[in-house]
Amino acid sequence: MYSKTHKSTVRLLYKTILRLHRGLPEELRLLGTLYVRDEFRRHKNCDEQTAAVFITQWAEYASLLTKQISVKGLVHSSKLGRPIDESILNMMREEQIAQLYELMKAATFKE
């Protein structure tokens, strides 16, 4: 079972990410927020090792987004995020890679 400190850390990280998403263009904000909510729900009862990786990865995401979005919510660069390291991809299950691919398609789809 996780401590209250762990729960409050996860809650703070979740809220921070949602706040950061307010600075994204509307389409990305909606997509990103849905994805974050889904991922945090899916990992609510994961084991400690998975939780440690999960928190680390999402904290890195929040840190990167903080650098790419100004205080006023304006995007600093034309590209957001960063390429995924191959070692991370190698650790993913097929289901996760498929989910990532669907997310990429949704994020890059232009009419």
C-alpha positions in Angstrom: 0.0 0.0 0.0 1.2 3.5 -0.8 1.7 6.2 1.8 -0.1 9.5 2.0 3.1 11.1 0.8 3.0 9.0 -2.4 -0.6 9.8 -3.0 -0.1 13.5 -2.6 3.0 13.4 -4.9 1.0 11.7 -7.6 -2.0 14.1 -7.1 0.4 17.1 -7.3 2.0 15.8 -10.4 -1.4 15.2 -12.1 -2.6 18.7 -11.3 0.6 20.3 -12.4 0.4 18.5 -15.8 -3.2 19.5 -16.3 -2.3 23.2 -15.4 0.6 23.0 -17.9 -1.8 21.7 -20.6 -3.7 25.0 -20.4 -0.8 26.6 -22.3 -1.1 24.1 -25.2 -3.0 24.8 -28.4 -6.6 23.7 -27.9 -6.5 20.5 -30.0 -3.3 19.3 -28.2 -4.7 20.4 -24.8 -7.8 18.3 -25.2 -6.0 15.3 -26.6 -3.2 15.5 -23.9 -5.6 16.0 -21.0 -7.7 13.0 -22.0 -4.5 10.9 -22.4 -3.1 12.0 -19.0 -6.4 11.3 -17.2 -6.6 7.8 -18.8 -2.9 7.0 -17.9 -3.2 8.1 -14.3 -6.4 6.1 -13.9 -4.8 3.0 -15.5 -1.8 3.2 -13.1 -3.8 3.9 -10.0 -3.2 0.4 -8.5 0.1 -0.5 -10.2 3.0 -2.1 -8.3 5.7 0.0 -6.7 8.3 -0.6 -9.5 5.9 0.4 -12.2 4.8 3.4 -10.1 8.4 4.6 -9.7 8.9 4.5 -13.5 5.5 6.1 -14.1 6.1 9.0 -11.8 9.7 9.6 -13.1 8.5 9.7 -16.7 5.6 12.0 -16.0 7.7 14.3 -13.9 10.2 14.5 -16.8 7.3 15.4 -19.1 6.1 18.1 -16.8 9.6 19.5 -16.5 10.0 19.6 -20.3 6.6 21.2 -20.8 7.5 23.8 -18.2 10.6 24.7 -20.4 8.6 24.8 -23.6 5.6 26.9 -22.4 6.0 30.4 -21.0 4.4 31.7 -17.8 1.7 33.3 -19.9 0.9 30.0 -21.6 2.6 30.8 -24.9 4.4 28.0 -26.6 8.2 28.9 -26.9 8.8 26.7 -29.9 7.1 25.3 -32.9 7.6 21.7 -31.7 6.6 20.4 -28.3 8.0 17.4 -26.5 11.0 15.4 -27.5 11.8 12.3 -29.5 11.3 9.1 -27.5 14.5 7.3 -26.5 14.9 3.9 -28.1 15.5 2.3 -24.7 12.1 3.5 -23.6 10.5 2.0 -26.7 12.2 -1.3 -26.1 10.7 -1.5 -22.6 7.2 -1.0 -23.9 4.6 -3.7 -24.4 3.0 -4.1 -27.9 -0.2 -2.6 -26.5 1.7 0.5 -25.3 3.4 0.9 -28.7 0.0 0.6 -30.4 -1.5 3.2 -28.1 1.5 5.5 -28.7 1.1 5.1 -32.4 -2.6 6.0 -32.2 -1.8 9.0 -30.1 0.8 10.1 -32.7 -1.7 9.8 -35.5 -4.3 11.8 -33.5 -1.8 14.5 -32.7 -0.4 14.9 -36.2 -3.7 14.5 -38.2 -4.4 17.6 -40.3 -7.6 18.1 -42.4 
